[in-house]
Amino acid sequence: MNLYEFFNHKSYNSVGNNGQGVRQNENVDTENKLSNGNIGWIAKGELLEYTINVTEANNYTITALVASSGNNGKFHIEFNGVDRTGIQSIGSTGNWDTFAPLVIANISLDAGKQVMRIYMDEGGFNLGSLNLEKQEQILSNTIPSIDQAGSDIKVYPNPSFDKFSIQGLENSNYDIRLMGVSGNLLIRKQLQQGNTTDAINVSQLARGLYLLHILNKDTNNVYTKKLQVVK
């Protein structure tokens, strides 16, 4: 969701506002570094509040788009007054205009209406969209063998500390997923026909082993590869 669109008409520890995005009359610091806008000029002690409806009690994954030129940004997210994420640290993405996904997995939520608050523990970052998805599990016996049905696909460099490039895709529609070794979904991308290369930003992920799962939706062929993130 675009964060400023669902802001609950409240301002916390914020004097006036900055930026040229929407909702300037509500002391929300918005700008247009993303096509759908983003929140900027974030300062320590500020918060954003949203009311959401969780349709099913389950474990969820939050993917937040963040941008920063430093390494000081921190935030955490509470649902109905309970901290469900712990403090999340934001590393440099290169500059204020380069947004990267920050993935927070294993968030246990009850069903029903909930108040979600994003607390800014430290400033110095921009915040774009935030996506809340039910965590998907893939059983180990359903994961294909490495490089199955994908001999022309190349993923490099491996290991990597910031991103993995993908080459050799067919002119098809793809569902690309990066999973933890336990099967939890961390990053998901839909690649449309006409794109034969792609890249996955892993700069916000911890060091360790991951599984890249590439499904050709036109042929149902699957390519799976073990990837290693180093720091």
N, C-alpha and C positions, 0 to 999 in steps of 0.2 A: 504494500500500500504506500501511497505517497503521504509522508508523515504529516505535512501541513494540512492536508485535506481533512484529516480526522482529528485535528487538534480540538480539545474540548473547551475552547473559548476561555482559557485560563492563562495567566502569566505568573511565573514564579521567579522572584529575585532577579527580575529583568527590568531595567529602566529604559523605556523607549524601545526603539528597534532599529535594525540596520537592514540593508539589502533593498532589492527592487522587485522581490517576488510578491506572491499573493498574501492576503491576510495581514497587511501592514497595520491595520487599525486594531489588531489584537495583540500587539507587542510580540509577534512571532518574527524572528530574524530569518527571512526567506530570501532566496536568490534563485538564479536560473542556470546553474552550472550543469545540471542535468536537464534533459528535455521536459521532464515532468516536475522540475524544481527540486530544491533541497533546502535544508536548514543549515545556516551558517552562524558565525560569530558565537559559537557555543562557549559558555563560561561555567566555571565550577559553581555548583549549587543550583543550577537551573534544572527544570524537569519538564517533561511533556507527558500529558495524560490522555488516554484513549479508552473508550468503552468498546469491548469486543465481545463476540459471542462464540464460544468454543463449542462446536457441534458434537464432539465426542471426547470422553476422557481417554487420554493417551499420552504418549511421549511425543514431543514436537521438536522441530528444528527451526531456529530463527536465523535468517540470512539478512544481515544489514549491510547496505552499501555505505562505506566510509571513505573519507579522503583527508589526508593530513600531510604537512611538510615536515612534521617532527615526530617525536615518539612519546608524547606526554598525554595524549587523550585517553580518558577512561570513562566507562559508564556501566551501569547495571540496570536490570529490568525487574520490576516487581509486578506480581499479579495478585490482586486483592490483598496488598500489603505484605506479601511474602516474596523475598528475594529468590528468584528461580534461576538466575544466571551466574551470580557472583560477579565480581568486578572484571570487566573485559578491557584489556589494554589494546590500544590502537597504535600500530607501528606506522612508519612513514610510507606513504604510497607514491612518493615522488614530488607531489605538489598538491595544491588545494583543488585542482580540477580533475585529478586522476582518482577515480573511485574504484575500490576493490571490495570484494565480498568478505565480510567477517561472519563466520559460521559458528553458531552456538547450538550444540546438540544436547539430547537427553534432558529436555525440559518437560517435566511432568505437570500436566494441567488437568483439572477437573472440567466436566462439561458444564456449560451454562454461561451466563453473562458475567464478565470479569472486567475489572478496572486494571488496565495495564499502564504502568508509569515507567518512563525512562529517566533515570536519575543521572545527571552529568557529574561524575565524581572528579573529573578534571576536564578543562577545556582544551582548545587547540585542535579541533577537528570539525569537519563538515559531515552532516548526516543526510543521506538520500533516502531511498525506499527501504522498507522493512517488510520481509516476507515471513509469515508463520505457516509452516507446513507440518502435517502429520509425518512423524518419522517412519521411514519405510525400512523394513527388515528383509534381507535376502538370505535365505538359508544356505549354508555352505554347500549342500548337495545340489543346489541349483546354479551355482557359479560355474560357467564353462571353463574348460581348460585354457591355459594362457595362450593368447594369439589365435584362438579358434575363429575361423571364418573371417580372418582379417590379415592375411599375410602381406598385403600391400600397405597396411597402415603403419605409420612410424610415429612414435611418441618420444620426444627428446627435449632437453637432456634428462637423463635418468641415472642417478639422482639429480634433484633440482632443489633450489632454495626459494625460488620466487614464482616460476611458472613452467608449465609443460606445454610444448607445442605439438600439435597433431597435424600430420600430413598424410596424403594418400587416400582421403575419403572419396567415395564414389559420389556422383551427382545425384544424391538422394536426400531424404529427410532422416535426421538422426536424433536419438534421445541419448544424451551423454550424461553419465552420472559418476561422481567420485564418492566412493564409499570408504568408511572405516573398516578395519579388518573384522569387526564384529557384525558388519552388515548395515550399520547406520548410514543413512544418506547425508552427505555433507554439502555437496554442490550438484546442482542439476541444471542442464542447459538443453534447449531445443534448437537444433541447427537445421535451417531450411534448405531446400534444394537449391543448388547453385554455389554452395560454399564447400570447398574441398579441403580447407584448412581451418584450424581453430586453435585457441590457446586457453588454458585453465590457470587462473591465478591462485597460487597456493601460499602466498607470502604470509597469510594470516593463520595458517595451520601449524600445529605443533610438529616437531620432527617425528618421523616414524614411517611405517608402511601403510599404503593405501591401495585400493582397488579401483582402477578405471574401467568402467563398463560402458561400451559403445554399442547401441542397438540401431541397426539400419531398419527403420520402420517400414520401408518399402519391400524389403526382402526377408525381414526377421532374422538376418544373420547377426551374430553377436561377436564382439571382440572384447576381450578382457585382458588387462595387463596389470601387473604389480608395479607400483610406483613408490619411490622412496623420497621423502622430504627431509632435507638436511638443513641445519642452521649454523 
